[in-house]
Amino acid sequence: MGFFAALLALGFFAVMNYLSSKVHETQRSDAIVVLGAAQFNGKPSPLFQNRLDHALAMYRAGVSKHIVTVGGNQPGDR
């Protein structure tokens, strides 16, 4: 019974996560914040590049006049 409840909860949260990812409500903002991710010798990882591309699209759509990147300061970061 507990296993079935856990499986049902997992499925519920997976569906809710999927559905919420399809909602794209944008409004003007003071800044677009891009969370950091790995980069390799100055080249963004695919995940980081996707975040940067999305921020650029939002900037071009007029969501904000500022893009702020945040993250660690690892060796090799520029």
N, CA, C and O atoms as a Tripos MOL2 file, in Angstrom:
@<TRIPOS>MOLECULE
protein
  312   311    78     0     0
PROTEIN
NO_CHARGES

@<TRIPOS>ATOM
      1 N           0.8180   -1.1940    0.0000 N.3       1 MET1
      2 CA          0.0000    0.0000    0.0000 C.3       1 MET1
      3 C           0.8650    1.2620    0.0000 C.2       1 MET1
      4 O           0.5840    2.2080   -0.7360 O.2       1 MET1
      5 N           1.9230    1.2770    0.8300 N.am      2 GLY2
      6 CA          2.8100    2.4370    0.9010 C.3       2 GLY2
      7 C           3.5430    2.6700   -0.4100 C.2       2 GLY2
      8 O           3.7350    3.8100   -0.8310 O.2       2 GLY2
      9 N           3.9550    1.5690   -1.0580 N.am      3 PHE3
     10 CA          4.6470    1.6930   -2.3370 C.3       3 PHE3
     11 C           3.7330    2.3170   -3.3830 C.2       3 PHE3
     12 O           4.1620    3.1800   -4.1480 O.2       3 PHE3
     13 N           2.4770    1.8850   -3.4210 N.am      4 PHE4
     14 CA          1.5120    2.4290   -4.3750 C.3       4 PHE4
     15 C           1.2760    3.9140   -4.1210 C.2       4 PHE4
     16 O           1.1820    4.6960   -5.0670 O.2       4 PHE4
     17 N           1.1800    4.3080   -2.8570 N.am      5 ALA5
     18 CA          0.9750    5.7190   -2.5130 C.3       5 ALA5
     19 C           2.1810    6.5520   -2.9460 C.2       5 ALA5
     20 O           2.0210    7.6540   -3.4720 O.2       5 ALA5
     21 N           3.3810    6.0300   -2.7270 N.am      6 ALA6
     22 CA          4.5900    6.7460   -3.1340 C.3       6 ALA6
     23 C           4.6570    6.8700   -4.6500 C.2       6 ALA6
     24 O           5.0270    7.9210   -5.1730 O.2       6 ALA6
     25 N           4.3040    5.8120   -5.3470 N.am      7 LEU7
     26 CA          4.2970    5.8370   -6.8070 C.3       7 LEU7
     27 C           3.2650    6.8250   -7.3340 C.2       7 LEU7
     28 O           3.5300    7.5500   -8.2930 O.2       7 LEU7
     29 N           2.1030    6.8560   -6.7190 N.am      8 LEU8
     30 CA          1.0540    7.7940   -7.1020 C.3       8 LEU8
     31 C           1.5030    9.2360   -6.8560 C.2       8 LEU8
     32 O           1.2740   10.1060   -7.6970 O.2       8 LEU8
     33 N           2.1330    9.4920   -5.7220 N.am      9 ALA9
     34 CA          2.6280   10.8400   -5.4110 C.3       9 ALA9
     35 C           3.7040   11.2560   -6.4080 C.2       9 ALA9
     36 O           3.7110   12.3950   -6.8730 O.2       9 ALA9
     37 N           4.6020   10.3500   -6.7340 N.am     10 LEU10
     38 CA          5.6560   10.6480   -7.7020 C.3      10 LEU10
     39 C           5.0580   11.0010   -9.0580 C.2      10 LEU10
     40 O           5.4830   11.9650   -9.6950 O.2      10 LEU10
     41 N           4.0830   10.2330   -9.4930 N.am     11 GLY11
     42 CA          3.4120   10.5210  -10.7610 C.3      11 GLY11
     43 C           2.7000   11.8560  -10.7340 C.2      11 GLY11
     44 O           2.7510   12.6080  -11.7070 O.2      11 GLY11
     45 N           2.0360   12.1590   -9.6300 N.am     12 PHE12
     46 CA          1.3340   13.4330   -9.4910 C.3      12 PHE12
     47 C           2.3000   14.6010   -9.6330 C.2      12 PHE12
     48 O           2.0460   15.5350  -10.3930 O.2      12 PHE12
     49 N           3.4190   14.5460   -8.8920 N.am     13 PHE13
     50 CA          4.3760   15.6440   -8.9450 C.3      13 PHE13
     51 C           5.0530   15.7430  -10.3090 C.2      13 PHE13
     52 O           5.3740   16.8460  -10.7510 O.2      13 PHE13
     53 N           5.2740   14.6380  -10.9710 N.am     14 ALA14
     54 CA          5.8550   14.6720  -12.3150 C.3      14 ALA14
     55 C           4.9080   15.3610  -13.2880 C.2      14 ALA14
     56 O           5.3400   16.1820  -14.0970 O.2      14 ALA14
     57 N           3.6280   15.0350  -13.2180 N.am     15 VAL15
     58 CA          2.6380   15.6670  -14.0990 C.3      15 VAL15
     59 C           2.5150   17.1520  -13.7800 C.2      15 VAL15
     60 O           2.4600   17.9700  -14.6990 O.2      15 VAL15
     61 N           2.4720   17.5180  -12.5090 N.am     16 MET16
     62 CA          2.3570   18.9300  -12.1260 C.3      16 MET16
     63 C           3.5810   19.7190  -12.5910 C.2      16 MET16
     64 O           3.4520   20.8510  -13.0560 O.2      16 MET16
     65 N           4.7650   19.1240  -12.4660 N.am     17 ASN17
     66 CA          5.9830   19.7840  -12.9220 C.3      17 ASN17
     67 C           5.9380   20.0030  -14.4280 C.2      17 ASN17
     68 O           6.3000   21.0770  -14.9100 O.2      17 ASN17
     69 N           5.5030   19.0060  -15.1650 N.am     18 TYR18
     70 CA          5.4020   19.1250  -16.6180 C.3      18 TYR18
     71 C           4.4090   20.2100  -17.0050 C.2      18 TYR18
     72 O           4.7080   21.0500  -17.8540 O.2      18 TYR18
     73 N           3.2380   20.2010  -16.3960 N.am     19 LEU19
     74 CA          2.2120   21.1880  -16.7380 C.3      19 LEU19
     75 C           2.6440   22.6060  -16.3870 C.2      19 LEU19
     76 O           2.3800   23.5390  -17.1450 O.2      19 LEU19
     77 N           3.3000   22.7750  -15.2530 N.am     20 SER20
     78 CA          3.7320   24.1200  -14.8680 C.3      20 SER20
     79 C           4.8560   24.6250  -15.7650 C.2      20 SER20
     80 O           5.0260   25.8360  -15.9090 O.2      20 SER20
     81 N           5.6220   23.7270  -16.3670 N.am     21 SER21
     82 CA          6.6940   24.1610  -17.2650 C.3      21 SER21
     83 C           6.1470   24.6870  -18.5860 C.2      21 SER21
     84 O           6.8720   25.3410  -19.3360 O.2      21 SER21
     85 N           4.8880   24.4120  -18.8800 N.am     22 LYS22
     86 CA          4.2810   24.8650  -20.1290 C.3      22 LYS22
     87 C           3.6470   26.2470  -20.0070 C.2      22 LYS22
     88 O           3.2080   26.8120  -21.0090 O.2      22 LYS22
     89 N           3.5920   26.7980  -18.7980 N.am     23 VAL23
     90 CA          3.0130   28.1220  -18.5800 C.3      23 VAL23
     91 C           4.1170   29.1520  -18.7450 C.2      23 VAL23
     92 O           5.1340   29.0960  -18.0550 O.2      23 VAL23
     93 N           3.9170   30.0860  -19.6520 N.am     24 HIS24
     94 CA          4.9180   31.1170  -19.9040 C.3      24 HIS24
     95 C           4.2870   32.4840  -19.7160 C.2      24 HIS24
     96 O           3.8950   33.1390  -20.6820 O.2      24 HIS24
     97 N           4.1930   32.9010  -18.4800 N.am     25 GLU25
     98 CA          3.6850   34.2250  -18.1800 C.3      25 GLU25
     99 C           4.8810   35.1340  -17.9650 C.2      25 GLU25
    100 O           5.6780   34.9070  -17.0540 O.2      25 GLU25
    101 N           5.0130   36.1500  -18.7840 N.am     26 THR26
    102 CA          6.1050   37.0910  -18.6080 C.3      26 THR26
    103 C           5.5370   38.4660  -18.3310 C.2      26 THR26
    104 O           4.4930   38.8530  -18.8580 O.2      26 THR26
    105 N           6.2400   39.1790  -17.5040 N.am     27 GLN27
    106 CA          5.8850   40.5590  -17.2220 C.3      27 GLN27
    107 C           7.1780   41.3410  -17.0730 C.2      27 GLN27
    108 O           8.2400   40.7600  -16.8450 O.2      27 GLN27
    109 N           7.0910   42.6430  -17.2010 N.am     28 ARG28
    110 CA          8.2820   43.4740  -17.0760 C.3      28 ARG28
    111 C           8.9300   43.2430  -15.7160 C.2      28 ARG28
    112 O           8.2520   42.9970  -14.7180 O.2      28 ARG28
    113 N          10.2350   43.3280  -15.7020 N.am     29 SER29
    114 CA         10.9830   43.0770  -14.4780 C.3      29 SER29
    115 C          12.1820   44.0090  -14.4240 C.2      29 SER29
    116 O          12.6060   44.5490  -15.4460 O.2      29 SER29
    117 N          12.7260   44.1940  -13.2280 N.am     30 ASP30
    118 CA         13.9170   45.0240  -13.0840 C.3      30 ASP30
    119 C          15.1410   44.3590  -13.6950 C.2      30 ASP30
    120 O          16.0140   45.0370  -14.2380 O.2      30 ASP30
    121 N          15.2070   43.0470  -13.6090 N.am     31 ALA31
    122 CA         16.3600   42.3250  -14.1440 C.3      31 ALA31
    123 C          15.9880   40.8800  -14.4400 C.2      31 ALA31
    124 O          15.0540   40.3250  -13.8610 O.2      31 ALA31
    125 N          16.7390   40.2910  -15.3520 N.am     32 ILE32
    126 CA         16.6390   38.8670  -15.6590 C.3      32 ILE32
    127 C          17.8480   38.2140  -14.9960 C.2      32 ILE32
    128 O          18.9860   38.5650  -15.3060 O.2      32 ILE32
    129 N          17.6160   37.2770  -14.0970 N.am     33 VAL33
    130 CA         18.7010   36.6190  -13.3740 C.3      33 VAL33
    131 C          18.9440   35.2460  -13.9870 C.2      33 VAL33
    132 O          18.0270   34.4330  -14.1020 O.2      33 VAL33
    133 N          20.1890   35.0000  -14.3770 N.am     34 VAL34
    134 CA         20.5810   33.7170  -14.9620 C.3      34 VAL34
    135 C          21.4170   32.9670  -13.9310 C.2      34 VAL34
    136 O          22.5050   33.4080  -13.5600 O.2      34 VAL34
    137 N          20.9010   31.8290  -13.4750 N.am     35 LEU35
    138 CA         21.6510   31.0130  -12.5230 C.3      35 LEU35
    139 C          22.8150   30.3380  -13.2310 C.2      35 LEU35
    140 O          22.6720   29.8350  -14.3460 O.2      35 LEU35
    141 N          23.9490   30.3310  -12.5840 N.am     36 GLY36
    142 CA         25.1400   29.7650  -13.1820 C.3      36 GLY36
    143 C          25.0850   28.2530  -13.3090 C.2      36 GLY36
    144 O          24.2700   27.5840  -12.6740 O.2      36 GLY36
    145 N          25.9560   27.7400  -14.1320 N.am     37 ALA37
    146 CA         26.1460   26.3010  -14.3190 C.3      37 ALA37
    147 C          27.5660   26.1320  -14.8450 C.2      37 ALA37
    148 O          28.2990   27.1090  -15.0040 O.2      37 ALA37
    149 N          27.9380   24.9220  -15.1070 N.am     38 ALA38
    150 CA         29.3140   24.6460  -15.5150 C.3      38 ALA38
    151 C          29.6750   25.3440  -16.8180 C.2      38 ALA38
    152 O          28.8570   25.5210  -17.7210 O.2      38 ALA38
    153 N          30.9310   25.7250  -16.8640 N.am     39 GLN39
    154 CA         31.5150   26.1780  -18.1190 C.3      39 GLN39
    155 C          32.9070   25.5650  -18.1880 C.2      39 GLN39
    156 O          33.5450   25.3010  -17.1690 O.2      39 GLN39
    157 N          33.3480   25.3510  -19.3890 N.am     40 PHE40
    158 CA         34.6090   24.6600  -19.5850 C.3      40 PHE40
    159 C          35.5430   25.5460  -20.3920 C.2      40 PHE40
    160 O          35.3560   25.7460  -21.5930 O.2      40 PHE40
    161 N          36.5640   26.0780  -19.7000 N.am     41 ASN41
    162 CA         37.5420   26.9650  -20.3160 C.3      41 ASN41
    163 C          36.8500   28.1300  -21.0210 C.2      41 ASN41
    164 O          37.2120   28.4980  -22.1380 O.2      41 ASN41
    165 N          35.8510   28.7030  -20.3540 N.am     42 GLY42
    166 CA         35.1440   29.8570  -20.9010 C.3      42 GLY42
    167 C          33.9760   29.5170  -21.8040 C.2      42 GLY42
    168 O          33.2660   30.4210  -22.2450 O.2      42 GLY42
    169 N          33.7520   28.2370  -22.0970 N.am     43 LYS43
    170 CA         32.6390   27.8250  -22.9600 C.3      43 LYS43
    171 C          31.5190   27.2740  -22.0860 C.2      43 LYS43
    172 O          31.7270   26.3110  -21.3480 O.2      43 LYS43
    173 N          30.3150   27.8850  -22.1630 N.am     44 PRO44
    174 CA         29.2090   27.4250  -21.3190 C.3      44 PRO44
    175 C          28.8060   25.9840  -21.6300 C.2      44 PRO44
    176 O          28.8330   25.5460  -22.7800 O.2      44 PRO44
    177 N          28.4330   25.2620  -20.5790 N.am     45 SER45
    178 CA         27.8800   23.9180  -20.7680 C.3      45 SER45
    179 C          26.5490   24.0530  -21.5010 C.2      45 SER45
    180 O          25.9920   25.1500  -21.5480 O.2      45 SER45
    181 N          26.0250   22.9760  -22.0720 N.am     46 PRO46
    182 CA         24.7300   23.0660  -22.7620 C.3      46 PRO46
    183 C          23.6160   23.6270  -21.8700 C.2      46 PRO46
    184 O          22.7860   24.4060  -22.3400 O.2      46 PRO46
    185 N          23.5900   23.2430  -20.5990 N.am     47 LEU47
    186 CA         22.5740   23.7630  -19.6790 C.3      47 LEU47
    187 C          22.7220   25.2700  -19.5010 C.2      47 LEU47
    188 O          21.7400   26.0080  -19.5800 O.2      47 LEU47
    189 N          23.9400   25.7220  -19.2630 N.am     48 PHE48
    190 CA         24.1970   27.1510  -19.0720 C.3      48 PHE48
    191 C          23.8970   27.9230  -20.3540 C.2      48 PHE48
    192 O          23.3220   29.0100  -20.3030 O.2      48 PHE48
    193 N          24.2810   27.3700  -21.5000 N.am     49 GLN49
    194 CA         24.0100   28.0350  -22.7770 C.3      49 GLN49
    195 C          22.5080   28.1970  -22.9960 C.2      49 GLN49
    196 O          22.0560   29.2320  -23.4860 O.2      49 GLN49
    197 N          21.7400   27.1780  -22.6340 N.am     50 ASN50
    198 CA         20.2860   27.2520  -22.7570 C.3      50 ASN50
    199 C          19.7280   28.3650  -21.8780 C.2      50 ASN50
    200 O          18.8480   29.1110  -22.3060 O.2      50 ASN50
    201 N          20.2310   28.4800  -20.6580 N.am     51 ARG51
    202 CA         19.7920   29.5540  -19.7580 C.3      51 ARG51
    203 C          20.1420   30.9220  -20.3340 C.2      51 ARG51
    204 O          19.3290   31.8450  -20.2930 O.2      51 ARG51
    205 N          21.3510   31.0500  -20.8670 N.am     52 LEU52
    206 CA         21.7680   32.3260  -21.4590 C.3      52 LEU52
    207 C          20.9180   32.6790  -22.6760 C.2      52 LEU52
    208 O          20.5180   33.8310  -22.8410 O.2      52 LEU52
    209 N          20.6410   31.6980  -23.5220 N.am     53 ASP53
    210 CA         19.8090   31.9300  -24.7090 C.3      53 ASP53
    211 C          18.4020   32.3660  -24.3210 C.2      53 ASP53
    212 O          17.8260   33.2560  -24.9460 O.2      53 ASP53
    213 N          17.8540   31.7340  -23.2860 N.am     54 HIS54
    214 CA         16.5050   32.0890  -22.8300 C.3      54 HIS54
    215 C          16.4910   33.5110  -22.2650 C.2      54 HIS54
    216 O          15.5550   34.2720  -22.5120 O.2      54 HIS54
    217 N          17.5240   33.8630  -21.5120 N.am     55 ALA55
    218 CA         17.6220   35.2220  -20.9730 C.3      55 ALA55
    219 C          17.7230   36.2390  -22.1030 C.2      55 ALA55
    220 O          17.1080   37.3030  -22.0330 O.2      55 ALA55
    221 N          18.4860   35.9260  -23.1370 N.am     56 LEU56
    222 CA         18.6100   36.8310  -24.2770 C.3      56 LEU56
    223 C          17.2770   37.0000  -24.9890 C.2      56 LEU56
    224 O          16.9280   38.1080  -25.3970 O.2      56 LEU56
    225 N          16.5350   35.9200  -25.1430 N.am     57 ALA57
    226 CA         15.2140   36.0030  -25.7740 C.3      57 ALA57
    227 C          14.2730   36.8740  -24.9480 C.2      57 ALA57
    228 O          13.5080   37.6640  -25.5010 O.2      57 ALA57
    229 N          14.3270   36.7310  -23.6290 N.am     58 MET58
    230 CA         13.4900   37.5650  -22.7640 C.3      58 MET58
    231 C          13.9040   39.0310  -22.8640 C.2      58 MET58
    232 O          13.0550   39.9220  -22.8930 O.2      58 MET58
    233 N          15.2080   39.2750  -22.9150 N.am     59 TYR59
    234 CA         15.7250   40.6410  -23.0650 C.3      59 TYR59
    235 C          15.2230   41.2590  -24.3690 C.2      59 TYR59
    236 O          14.7480   42.3950  -24.3880 O.2      59 TYR59
    237 N          15.3320   40.5050  -25.4450 N.am     60 ARG60
    238 CA         14.8840   41.0010  -26.7550 C.3      60 ARG60
    239 C          13.3740   41.2040  -26.8070 C.2      60 ARG60
    240 O          12.8810   42.0220  -27.5850 O.2      60 ARG60
    241 N          12.6350   40.4570  -25.9760 N.am     61 ALA61
    242 CA         11.1760   40.6080  -25.9120 C.3      61 ALA61
    243 C          10.7730   41.7960  -25.0450 C.2      61 ALA61
    244 O           9.5870   42.1040  -24.9210 O.2      61 ALA61
    245 N          11.7550   42.4610  -24.4460 N.am     62 GLY62
    246 CA         11.4610   43.6490  -23.6590 C.3      62 GLY62
    247 C          11.0830   43.3860  -22.2170 C.2      62 GLY62
    248 O          10.5100   44.2540  -21.5580 O.2      62 GLY62
    249 N          11.3950   42.1990  -21.7150 N.am     63 VAL63
    250 CA         11.0570   41.8790  -20.3270 C.3      63 VAL63
    251 C          11.8580   42.7510  -19.3630 C.2      63 VAL63
    252 O          11.3300   43.1930  -18.3430 O.2      63 VAL63
    253 N          13.1190   42.9990  -19.6790 N.am     64 SER64
    254 CA         13.9720   43.8140  -18.8220 C.3      64 SER64
    255 C          15.1050   44.4110  -19.6440 C.2      64 SER64
    256 O          15.4130   43.9460  -20.7410 O.2      64 SER64
    257 N          15.7160   45.4480  -19.0890 N.am     65 LYS65
    258 CA         16.8720   46.0700  -19.7360 C.3      65 LYS65
    259 C          18.1850   45.5250  -19.1770 C.2      65 LYS65
    260 O          19.2620   45.9160  -19.6270 O.2      65 LYS65
    261 N          18.0980   44.6220  -18.1960 N.am     66 HIS66
    262 CA         19.3020   44.1350  -17.5220 C.3      66 HIS66
    263 C          19.2920   42.6140  -17.4080 C.2      66 HIS66
    264 O          18.2670   42.0070  -17.0960 O.2      66 HIS66
    265 N          20.4540   42.0090  -17.6660 N.am     67 ILE67
    266 CA         20.6640   40.5800  -17.4380 C.3      67 ILE67
    267 C          21.7800   40.4490  -16.4070 C.2      67 ILE67
    268 O          22.8520   41.0320  -16.5680 O.2      67 ILE67
    269 N          21.5250   39.6820  -15.3480 N.am     68 VAL68
    270 CA         22.5060   39.4630  -14.2900 C.3      68 VAL68
    271 C          22.8160   37.9750  -14.2380 C.2      68 VAL68
    272 O          21.9080   37.1520  -14.1210 O.2      68 VAL68
    273 N          24.0950   37.6280  -14.3250 N.am     69 THR69
    274 CA         24.4880   36.2260  -14.1830 C.3      69 THR69
    275 C          25.0720   36.0350  -12.7880 C.2      69 THR69
    276 O          25.8130   36.8840  -12.2920 O.2      69 THR69
    277 N          24.7340   34.9220  -12.1670 N.am     70 VAL70
    278 CA         25.2300   34.6280  -10.8240 C.3      70 VAL70
    279 C          25.7730   33.2110  -10.7990 C.2      70 VAL70
    280 O          25.3680   32.3600  -11.5910 O.2      70 VAL70
    281 N          26.6910   32.9720   -9.8830 N.am     71 GLY71
    282 CA         27.2330   31.6300   -9.7480 C.3      71 GLY71
    283 C          28.5720   31.6580   -9.0520 C.2      71 GLY71
    284 O          29.0160   32.6910   -8.5520 O.2      71 GLY71
    285 N          29.1980   30.5150   -9.0310 N.am     72 GLY72
    286 CA         30.4710   30.3660   -8.3480 C.3      72 GLY72
    287 C          31.6120   31.0120   -9.1050 C.2      72 GLY72
    288 O          31.4570   31.5040  -10.2230 O.2      72 GLY72
    289 N          32.7450   30.9930   -8.4660 N.am     73 ASN73
    290 CA         33.9610   31.5300   -9.0590 C.3      73 ASN73
    291 C          34.9930   30.4120   -9.0540 C.2      73 ASN73
    292 O          35.8870   30.3710   -8.2090 O.2      73 ASN73
    293 N          34.8530   29.5140  -10.0080 N.am     74 GLN74
    294 CA         35.7240   28.3510  -10.0880 C.3      74 GLN74
    295 C          36.9450   28.6530  -10.9520 C.2      74 GLN74
    296 O          36.8950   29.5530  -11.7900 O.2      74 GLN74
    297 N          38.0230   27.9280  -10.7680 N.am     75 PRO75
    298 CA         39.1830   28.1040  -11.6420 C.3      75 PRO75
    299 C          38.7730   27.9230  -13.1060 C.2      75 PRO75
    300 O          38.0830   26.9620  -13.4460 O.2      75 PRO75
    301 N          39.1900   28.8260  -13.9500 N.am     76 GLY76
    302 CA         38.8380   28.7690  -15.3650 C.3      76 GLY76
    303 C          37.6620   29.6490  -15.7230 C.2      76 GLY76
    304 O          37.4280   29.9130  -16.9020 O.2      76 GLY76
    305 N          36.9020   30.1190  -14.7110 N.am     77 ASP77
    306 CA         35.7930   31.0370  -14.9880 C.3      77 ASP77
    307 C          36.3480   32.3800  -15.4340 C.2      77 ASP77
    308 O          37.3980   32.8310  -14.9760 O.2      77 ASP77
    309 N          35.6110   33.0000  -16.3390 N.am     78 ARG78
    310 CA         36.0020   34.3330  -16.8090 C.3      78 ARG78
    311 C          34.8410   35.2730  -16.7050 C.2      78 ARG78
    312 O          34.9640   36.4480  -17.0510 O.2      78 ARG78
@<TRIPOS>BOND
     1     1     2 1
     2     2     3 1
     3     3     4 2
     4     3     5 am
     5     5     6 1
     6     6     7 1
     7     7     8 2
     8     7     9 am
     9     9    10 1
    10    10    11 1
    11    11    12 2
    12    11    13 am
    13    13    14 1
    14    14    15 1
    15    15    16 2
    16    15    17 am
    17    17    18 1
    18    18    19 1
    19    19    20 2
    20    19    21 am
    21    21    22 1
    22    22    23 1
    23    23    24 2
    24    23    25 am
    25    25    26 1
    26    26    27 1
    27    27    28 2
    28    27    29 am
    29    29    30 1
    30    30    31 1
    31    31    32 2
    32    31    33 am
    33    33    34 1
    34    34    35 1
    35    35    36 2
    36    35    37 am
    37    37    38 1
    38    38    39 1
    39    39    40 2
    40    39    41 am
    41    41    42 1
    42    42    43 1
    43    43    44 2
    44    43    45 am
    45    45    46 1
    46    46    47 1
    47    47    48 2
    48    47    49 am
    49    49    50 1
    50    50    51 1
    51    51    52 2
    52    51    53 am
    53    53    54 1
    54    54    55 1
    55    55    56 2
    56    55    57 am
    57    57    58 1
    58    58    59 1
    59    59    60 2
    60    59    61 am
    61    61    62 1
    62    62    63 1
    63    63    64 2
    64    63    65 am
    65    65    66 1
    66    66    67 1
    67    67    68 2
    68    67    69 am
    69    69    70 1
    70    70    71 1
    71    71    72 2
    72    71    73 am
    73    73    74 1
    74    74    75 1
    75    75    76 2
    76    75    77 am
    77    77    78 1
    78    78    79 1
    79    79    80 2
    80    79    81 am
    81    81    82 1
    82    82    83 1
    83    83    84 2
    84    83    85 am
    85    85    86 1
    86    86    87 1
    87    87    88 2
    88    87    89 am
    89    89    90 1
    90    90    91 1
    91    91    92 2
    92    91    93 am
    93    93    94 1
    94    94    95 1
    95    95    96 2
    96    95    97 am
    97    97    98 1
    98    98    99 1
    99    99   100 2
   100    99   101 am
   101   101   102 1
   102   102   103 1
   103   103   104 2
   104   103   105 am
   105   105   106 1
   106   106   107 1
   107   107   108 2
   108   107   109 am
   109   109   110 1
   110   110   111 1
   111   111   112 2
   112   111   113 am
   113   113   114 1
   114   114   115 1
   115   115   116 2
   116   115   117 am
   117   117   118 1
   118   118   119 1
   119   119   120 2
   120   119   121 am
   121   121   122 1
   122   122   123 1
   123   123   124 2
   124   123   125 am
   125   125   126 1
   126   126   127 1
   127   127   128 2
   128   127   129 am
   129   129   130 1
   130   130   131 1
   131   131   132 2
   132   131   133 am
   133   133   134 1
   134   134   135 1
   135   135   136 2
   136   135   137 am
   137   137   138 1
   138   138   139 1
   139   139   140 2
   140   139   141 am
   141   141   142 1
   142   142   143 1
   143   143   144 2
   144   143   145 am
   145   145   146 1
   146   146   147 1
   147   147   148 2
   148   147   149 am
   149   149   150 1
   150   150   151 1
   151   151   152 2
   152   151   153 am
   153   153   154 1
   154   154   155 1
   155   155   156 2
   156   155   157 am
   157   157   158 1
   158   158   159 1
   159   159   160 2
   160   159   161 am
   161   161   162 1
   162   162   163 1
   163   163   164 2
   164   163   165 am
   165   165   166 1
   166   166   167 1
   167   167   168 2
   168   167   169 am
   169   169   170 1
   170   170   171 1
   171   171   172 2
   172   171   173 am
   173   173   174 1
   174   174   175 1
   175   175   176 2
   176   175   177 am
   177   177   178 1
   178   178   179 1
   179   179   180 2
   180   179   181 am
   181   181   182 1
   182   182   183 1
   183   183   184 2
   184   183   185 am
   185   185   186 1
   186   186   187 1
   187   187   188 2
   188   187   189 am
   189   189   190 1
   190   190   191 1
   191   191   192 2
   192   191   193 am
   193   193   194 1
   194   194   195 1
   195   195   196 2
   196   195   197 am
   197   197   198 1
   198   198   199 1
   199   199   200 2
   200   199   201 am
   201   201   202 1
   202   202   203 1
   203   203   204 2
   204   203   205 am
   205   205   206 1
   206   206   207 1
   207   207   208 2
   208   207   209 am
   209   209   210 1
   210   210   211 1
   211   211   212 2
   212   211   213 am
   213   213   214 1
   214   214   215 1
   215   215   216 2
   216   215   217 am
   217   217   218 1
   218   218   219 1
   219   219   220 2
   220   219   221 am
   221   221   222 1
   222   222   223 1
   223   223   224 2
   224   223   225 am
   225   225   226 1
   226   226   227 1
   227   227   228 2
   228   227   229 am
   229   229   230 1
   230   230   231 1
   231   231   232 2
   232   231   233 am
   233   233   234 1
   234   234   235 1
   235   235   236 2
   236   235   237 am
   237   237   238 1
   238   238   239 1
   239   239   240 2
   240   239   241 am
   241   241   242 1
   242   242   243 1
   243   243   244 2
   244   243   245 am
   245   245   246 1
   246   246   247 1
   247   247   248 2
   248   247   249 am
   249   249   250 1
   250   250   251 1
   251   251   252 2
   252   251   253 am
   253   253   254 1
   254   254   255 1
   255   255   256 2
   256   255   257 am
   257   257   258 1
   258   258   259 1
   259   259   260 2
   260   259   261 am
   261   261   262 1
   262   262   263 1
   263   263   264 2
   264   263   265 am
   265   265   266 1
   266   266   267 1
   267   267   268 2
   268   267   269 am
   269   269   270 1
   270   270   271 1
   271   271   272 2
   272   271   273 am
   273   273   274 1
   274   274   275 1
   275   275   276 2
   276   275   277 am
   277   277   278 1
   278   278   279 1
   279   279   280 2
   280   279   281 am
   281   281   282 1
   282   282   283 1
   283   283   284 2
   284   283   285 am
   285   285   286 1
   286   286   287 1
   287   287   288 2
   288   287   289 am
   289   289   290 1
   290   290   291 1
   291   291   292 2
   292   291   293 am
   293   293   294 1
   294   294   295 1
   295   295   296 2
   296   295   297 am
   297   297   298 1
   298   298   299 1
   299   299   300 2
   300   299   301 am
   301   301   302 1
   302   302   303 1
   303   303   304 2
   304   303   305 am
   305   305   306 1
   306   306   307 1
   307   307   308 2
   308   307   309 am
   309   309   310 1
   310   310   311 1
   311   311   312 2
@<TRIPOS>SUBSTRUCTURE
     1 MET1         2 RESIDUE 1 A MET
     2 GLY2         6 RESIDUE 1 A GLY
     3 PHE3        10 RESIDUE 1 A PHE
     4 PHE4        14 RESIDUE 1 A PHE
     5 ALA5        18 RESIDUE 1 A ALA
     6 ALA6        22 RESIDUE 1 A ALA
     7 LEU7        26 RESIDUE 1 A LEU
     8 LEU8        30 RESIDUE 1 A LEU
     9 ALA9        34 RESIDUE 1 A ALA
    10 LEU10       38 RESIDUE 1 A LEU
    11 GLY11       42 RESIDUE 1 A GLY
    12 PHE12       46 RESIDUE 1 A PHE
    13 PHE13       50 RESIDUE 1 A PHE
    14 ALA14       54 RESIDUE 1 A ALA
    15 VAL15       58 RESIDUE 1 A VAL
    16 MET16       62 RESIDUE 1 A MET
    17 ASN17       66 RESIDUE 1 A ASN
    18 TYR18       70 RESIDUE 1 A TYR
    19 LEU19       74 RESIDUE 1 A LEU
    20 SER20       78 RESIDUE 1 A SER
    21 SER21       82 RESIDUE 1 A SER
    22 LYS22       86 RESIDUE 1 A LYS
    23 VAL23       90 RESIDUE 1 A VAL
    24 HIS24       94 RESIDUE 1 A HIS
    25 GLU25       98 RESIDUE 1 A GLU
    26 THR26      102 RESIDUE 1 A THR
    27 GLN27      106 RESIDUE 1 A GLN
    28 ARG28      110 RESIDUE 1 A ARG
    29 SER29      114 RESIDUE 1 A SER
    30 ASP30      118 RESIDUE 1 A ASP
    31 ALA31      122 RESIDUE 1 A ALA
    32 ILE32      126 RESIDUE 1 A ILE
    33 VAL33      130 RESIDUE 1 A VAL
    34 VAL34      134 RESIDUE 1 A VAL
    35 LEU35      138 RESIDUE 1 A LEU
    36 GLY36      142 RESIDUE 1 A GLY
    37 ALA37      146 RESIDUE 1 A ALA
    38 ALA38      150 RESIDUE 1 A ALA
    39 GLN39      154 RESIDUE 1 A GLN
    40 PHE40      158 RESIDUE 1 A PHE
    41 ASN41      162 RESIDUE 1 A ASN
    42 GLY42      166 RESIDUE 1 A GLY
    43 LYS43      170 RESIDUE 1 A LYS
    44 PRO44      174 RESIDUE 1 A PRO
    45 SER45      178 RESIDUE 1 A SER
    46 PRO46      182 RESIDUE 1 A PRO
    47 LEU47      186 RESIDUE 1 A LEU
    48 PHE48      190 RESIDUE 1 A PHE
    49 GLN49      194 RESIDUE 1 A GLN
    50 ASN50      198 RESIDUE 1 A ASN
    51 ARG51      202 RESIDUE 1 A ARG
    52 LEU52      206 RESIDUE 1 A LEU
    53 ASP53      210 RESIDUE 1 A ASP
    54 HIS54      214 RESIDUE 1 A HIS
    55 ALA55      218 RESIDUE 1 A ALA
    56 LEU56      222 RESIDUE 1 A LEU
    57 ALA57      226 RESIDUE 1 A ALA
    58 MET58      230 RESIDUE 1 A MET
    59 TYR59      234 RESIDUE 1 A TYR
    60 ARG60      238 RESIDUE 1 A ARG
    61 ALA61      242 RESIDUE 1 A ALA
    62 GLY62      246 RESIDUE 1 A GLY
    63 VAL63      250 RESIDUE 1 A VAL
    64 SER64      254 RESIDUE 1 A SER
    65 LYS65      258 RESIDUE 1 A LYS
    66 HIS66      262 RESIDUE 1 A HIS
    67 ILE67      266 RESIDUE 1 A ILE
    68 VAL68      270 RESIDUE 1 A VAL
    69 THR69      274 RESIDUE 1 A THR
    70 VAL70      278 RESIDUE 1 A VAL
    71 GLY71      282 RESIDUE 1 A GLY
    72 GLY72      286 RESIDUE 1 A GLY
    73 ASN73      290 RESIDUE 1 A ASN
    74 GLN74      294 RESIDUE 1 A GLN
    75 PRO75      298 RESIDUE 1 A PRO
    76 GLY76      302 RESIDUE 1 A GLY
    77 ASP77      306 RESIDUE 1 A ASP
    78 ARG78      310 RESIDUE 1 A ARG
